[in-house]
Amino acid sequence: MLDKQTESMLKVLSKYGADAGYKVLEFSDLIDELPRKYSFDEDSIKMCATWLANREYIEIKYMENNVICLRVLPKSKMYFENQIESDRESKLFRRMFIASIVTSAVVSFLAVMLASFLFR
């Protein structure tokens, strides 16, 4: 599981496409694309990129002089696809849980009404 800052960087890097080959990016361009709320700077970009590379989300060819040459790996695409799938599953679970509670309440109400009708 990725933290929000690293996930936002992976999302920006994924725009360049998995298996699309190496891309040379300047840190200043990445900083402009990344969300301001995480206040990315050159050091945080290096840290996130190294972390993503160590976990095989991206492959870094070189990173020097405020420039990074990287390739986005298929694992990054699978991360976002799995996240979408787990969101769907959690929504389905919530719906089923609410439906079971409502159904139980309705059945209980009907049982009480039937019992009060039969035992007057």
QUIMOKA-V699297 format. One record per residue. SS is DSSP state (H for helix, E for strand, - for the rest). PSI is psi in whole degrees, 0 to 359 (999 if undefined). Layout:
BEGIN
ss psi
SS PSI
SS PSI
END
This chain:
BEGIN
ss psi
- 136
- 149
- 169
H 321
H 312
H 321
H 321
H 324
H 318
H 323
H 318
H 317
H 329
H 342
- 335
- 356
- 135
E 142
- 25
- 2
- 180
- 142
E 137
E 121
E 141
E 145
H 323
H 323
H 320
H 318
H 322
H 326
H 334
- 152
- 137
H 333
H 340
H 357
- 65
- 142
- 184
H 322
H 319
H 327
H 316
H 316
H 312
H 317
H 318
H 318
H 315
H 323
H 320
H 333
- 12
- 35
- 327
E 164
E 126
E 125
E 311
E 159
E 102
E 155
- 45
- 28
E 142
E 135
E 118
E 166
E 132
E 128
- 160
H 336
H 329
H 321
H 319
H 327
H 312
H 325
H 318
H 325
H 318
H 318
H 317
H 328
H 318
H 316
H 319
H 324
H 318
H 317
H 316
H 316
H 317
H 321
H 314
H 319
H 321
H 323
H 315
H 316
H 317
H 319
H 317
H 315
H 319
H 317
H 314
H 323
H 318
H 318
H 316
H 317
H 318
H 329
H 317
H 328
- 41
- 999
END
